[in-house]
Amino acid sequence: MSGKTHEKPCGTPASPEKSRTLKFSIQLDDAAPELSPAQLSNLESVLSEAVAQEIARSLRFAPKVEFYA
């Protein structure tokens, strides 16, 4: 099995030190056909975009929480 970790910043942070990083790994079954570096890069790009869209969709429907002093 081969795995690769991809990191992608999430959201637009107010300052760089407060940025959040999404980490995930891709593992291909040993029976999967060999992919070229270009194919792996394309797969990684498509998956990271899909994950980012799913997180954004989930956050859009998350309940709003407000704190009052």
MDTraj code that builds the backbone (N, CA, C; nanometers):
import mdtraj as md
import numpy as np

residues = "MET SER GLY LYS THR HIS GLU LYS PRO CYS GLY THR PRO ALA SER PRO GLU LYS SER ARG THR LEU LYS PHE SER ILE GLN LEU ASP ASP ALA ALA PRO GLU LEU SER PRO ALA GLN LEU SER ASN LEU GLU SER VAL LEU SER GLU ALA VAL ALA GLN GLU ILE ALA ARG SER LEU ARG PHE ALA PRO LYS VAL GLU PHE TYR ALA".split()
xyz = np.array([
    [0.0836, -0.1191, 0.0000],
    [0.0000, 0.0000, 0.0000],
    [0.0874, 0.1245, 0.0000],
    [0.0410, 0.2230, -0.0685],
    [0.1143, 0.3491, -0.0682],
    [0.0228, 0.4563, -0.0126],
    [0.0765, 0.5427, 0.0697],
    [-0.0043, 0.6491, 0.1284],
    [0.0661, 0.7821, 0.1142],
    [-0.0116, 0.8866, 0.1068],
    [0.0463, 1.0197, 0.0962],
    [-0.0408, 1.1132, 0.1772],
    [0.0216, 1.1989, 0.2545],
    [-0.0537, 1.2946, 0.3343],
    [-0.0598, 1.4266, 0.2605],
    [-0.1788, 1.4835, 0.2595],
    [-0.1984, 1.6114, 0.1915],
    [-0.2481, 1.7116, 0.2938],
    [-0.1918, 1.8294, 0.2964],
    [-0.2359, 1.9335, 0.3884],
    [-0.2909, 2.0498, 0.3083],
    [-0.4061, 2.1000, 0.3549],
    [-0.4673, 2.2138, 0.2866],
    [-0.5252, 2.3063, 0.3925],
    [-0.4903, 2.4356, 0.3888],
    [-0.5479, 2.5282, 0.4864],
    [-0.6996, 2.5363, 0.4706],
    [-0.7678, 2.5505, 0.5815],
    [-0.9135, 2.5606, 0.5795],
    [-0.9555, 2.7026, 0.6160],
    [-1.0464, 2.7565, 0.5416],
    [-1.1006, 2.8887, 0.5739],
    [-1.0046, 3.0016, 0.5429],
    [-1.0421, 3.1183, 0.5844],
    [-0.9584, 3.2356, 0.5680],
    [-0.9307, 3.2926, 0.7062],
    [-0.8209, 3.2534, 0.7673],
    [-0.7927, 3.2979, 0.9037],
    [-0.7586, 3.4465, 0.9103],
    [-0.7850, 3.5046, 1.0270],
    [-0.7544, 3.6460, 1.0478],
    [-0.6031, 3.6671, 1.0511],
    [-0.5311, 3.5692, 1.1026],
    [-0.3854, 3.5786, 1.1066],
    [-0.3269, 3.4406, 1.0755],
    [-0.2087, 3.4363, 1.0141],
    [-0.1492, 3.3084, 0.9736],
    [-0.1309, 3.2105, 1.0896],
    [-0.0979, 3.2602, 1.2091],
    [-0.0750, 3.1690, 1.3210],
    [-0.2028, 3.1015, 1.3698],
    [-0.3186, 3.1510, 1.3260],
    [-0.4451, 3.0909, 1.3661],
    [-0.5050, 3.0037, 1.2557],
    [-0.4283, 2.9779, 1.1501],
    [-0.4829, 2.8975, 1.0405],
    [-0.5018, 2.7534, 1.0858],
    [-0.5964, 2.6872, 1.0229],
    [-0.6229, 2.5470, 1.0515],
    [-0.5782, 2.4668, 0.9310],
    [-0.5271, 2.3480, 0.9564],
    [-0.4809, 2.2628, 0.8490],
    [-0.5596, 2.1335, 0.8490],
    [-0.6068, 2.0959, 0.7339],
    [-0.6775, 1.9703, 0.7154],
    [-0.5747, 1.8671, 0.6698],
    [-0.5707, 1.7533, 0.7390],
    [-0.4769, 1.6484, 0.7011],
    [-0.5547, 1.5208, 0.6723],
    [-0.5202, 1.4576, 0.5626],
    [-0.5783, 1.3277, 0.5327],
    [-0.4774, 1.2486, 0.4513],
    [-0.4934, 1.1182, 0.4529],
    [-0.4026, 1.0352, 0.3754],
    [-0.4815, 0.9526, 0.2760],
    [-0.4172, 0.9214, 0.1683],
    [-0.4766, 0.8408, 0.0631],
    [-0.4009, 0.7085, 0.0608],
    [-0.4738, 0.5991, 0.0763],
    [-0.4098, 0.4686, 0.0669],
    [-0.4731, 0.3915, -0.0473],
    [-0.3898, 0.3431, -0.1353],
    [-0.4379, 0.2666, -0.2495],
    [-0.4174, 0.1185, -0.2205],
    [-0.5167, 0.0394, -0.2527],
    [-0.5095, -0.1048, -0.2373],
    [-0.3955, -0.1575, -0.3253],
    [-0.3303, -0.2633, -0.2796],
    [-0.2218, -0.3220, -0.3584],
    [-0.2700, -0.3688, -0.4954],
    [-0.3974, -0.4025, -0.5067],
    [-0.4524, -0.4488, -0.6335],
    [-0.4850, -0.3329, -0.7285],
    [-0.4788, -0.2101, -0.6780],
    [-0.5091, -0.0936, -0.7619],
    [-0.4015, -0.0790, -0.8693],
    [-0.4398, -0.0311, -0.9865],
    [-0.3393, -0.0117, -1.0917],
    [-0.2396, 0.0971, -1.0494],
    [-0.1198, 0.0854, -1.1006],
    [-0.0175, 0.1858, -1.0709],
    [-0.0579, 0.3190, -1.1336],
    [-0.0424, 0.4256, -1.0576],
    [-0.0746, 0.5587, -1.1090],
    [0.0537, 0.6372, -1.1278],
    [0.0575, 0.7158, -1.2327],
    [0.1736, 0.8002, -1.2583],
    [0.1725, 0.9159, -1.1578],
    [0.2857, 0.9830, -1.1391],
    [0.2878, 1.0992, -1.0490],
    [0.1846, 1.2050, -1.0879],
    [0.1617, 1.2257, -1.2175],
    [0.0624, 1.3241, -1.2621],
    [-0.0784, 1.2789, -1.2242],
    [-0.1069, 1.1499, -1.2386],
    [-0.2382, 1.0973, -1.2010],
    [-0.2594, 1.1076, -1.0501],
    [-0.1555, 1.0773, -0.9709],
    [-0.1661, 1.0890, -0.8258],
    [-0.1897, 1.2332, -0.7838],
    [-0.1204, 1.3252, -0.8478],
    [-0.1371, 1.4669, -0.8175],
    [-0.2787, 1.5121, -0.8491],
    [-0.3312, 1.4683, -0.9628],
    [-0.4670, 1.5038, -1.0026],
    [-0.5685, 1.4448, -0.9030],
    [-0.5489, 1.3196, -0.8646],
    [-0.6374, 1.2551, -0.7678],
    [-0.6347, 1.3299, -0.6347],
    [-0.5167, 1.3670, -0.5910],
    [-0.5000, 1.4409, -0.4658],
    [-0.5729, 1.5752, -0.4724],
    [-0.5615, 1.6444, -0.5838],
    [-0.6264, 1.7742, -0.6021],
    [-0.7784, 1.7601, -0.5988],
    [-0.8304, 1.6611, -0.6709],
    [-0.9751, 1.6392, -0.6764],
    [-1.0281, 1.6030, -0.5375],
    [-0.9591, 1.5131, -0.4680],
    [-1.0042, 1.4719, -0.3354],
    [-0.9972, 1.5857, -0.2344],
    [-0.8910, 1.6656, -0.2379],
    [-0.8802, 1.7752, -0.1420],
    [-0.9905, 1.8783, -0.1653],
    [-1.0251, 1.9032, -0.2907],
    [-1.1333, 1.9963, -0.3213],
    [-1.2669, 1.9403, -0.2736],
    [-1.2881, 1.8104, -0.2937],
    [-1.4131, 1.7468, -0.2498],
    [-1.4258, 1.7515, -0.0973],
    [-1.3158, 1.7262, -0.0271],
    [-1.3175, 1.7309, 0.1194],
    [-1.3444, 1.8741, 0.1660],
    [-1.2796, 1.9721, 0.1046],
    [-1.3005, 2.1120, 0.1420],
    [-1.4459, 2.1535, 0.1199],
    [-1.5059, 2.1096, 0.0090],
    [-1.6461, 2.1425, -0.0190],
    [-1.7393, 2.0781, 0.0831],
    [-1.7102, 1.9539, 0.1217],
    [-1.7945, 1.8843, 0.2191],
    [-1.7867, 1.9520, 0.3555],
    [-1.6681, 1.9945, 0.3955],
    [-1.6525, 2.0646, 0.5237],
    [-1.7276, 2.1972, 0.5187],
    [-1.7141, 2.2701, 0.4096],
    [-1.7840, 2.3985, 0.3966],
    [-1.9353, 2.3766, 0.4017],
    [-1.9839, 2.2718, 0.3354],
    [-2.1269, 2.2416, 0.3360],
    [-2.1723, 2.2061, 0.4775],
    [-2.0936, 2.1272, 0.5475],
    [-2.1276, 2.0881, 0.6848],
    [-2.1320, 2.2091, 0.7774],
    [-2.0354, 2.2996, 0.7614],
    [-2.0306, 2.4176, 0.8472],
    [-2.1458, 2.5126, 0.8184],
    [-2.1883, 2.5173, 0.6948],
    [-2.2983, 2.6054, 0.6562],
    [-2.4274, 2.5660, 0.7287],
    [-2.4439, 2.4363, 0.7549],
    [-2.5653, 2.3887, 0.8202],
    [-2.5461, 2.3651, 0.9690],
    [-2.4286, 2.3980, 1.0206],
    [-2.4033, 2.3802, 1.1642],
    [-2.4824, 2.4856, 1.2418],
    [-2.5294, 2.4500, 1.3613],
    [-2.6038, 2.5485, 1.4411],
    [-2.5137, 2.6653, 1.4800],
    [-2.5693, 2.7825, 1.4808],
    [-2.4934, 2.9020, 1.5168],
    [-2.4878, 2.9114, 1.6693],
    [-2.3712, 2.9351, 1.7209],
    [-2.3531, 2.9475, 1.8655],
    [-2.3053, 3.0884, 1.8948],
    [-2.3722, 3.1546, 1.9855],
    [-2.3336, 3.2897, 2.0242],
    [-2.3092, 3.2941, 2.1738],
    [-2.2106, 3.3713, 2.2135],
    [-2.1794, 3.3885, 2.3549],
    [-2.2032, 3.5341, 2.3925],
    [-2.2658, 3.5545, 2.5044],
    [-2.2932, 3.6899, 2.5522],
    [-2.2213, 3.7112, 2.6845],
    [-2.1609, 3.8274, 2.6999],
    [-2.0891, 3.8578, 2.8234],
    [-2.1830, 3.9207, 2.9247],
])
top = md.Topology()
chain = top.add_chain()
for i, resn in enumerate(residues, 1):
    res = top.add_residue(resn, chain, resSeq=i)
    for name in ("N", "CA", "C"):
        top.add_atom(name, md.element.get_by_symbol(name[0]), res)
traj = md.Trajectory(xyz[None], top)
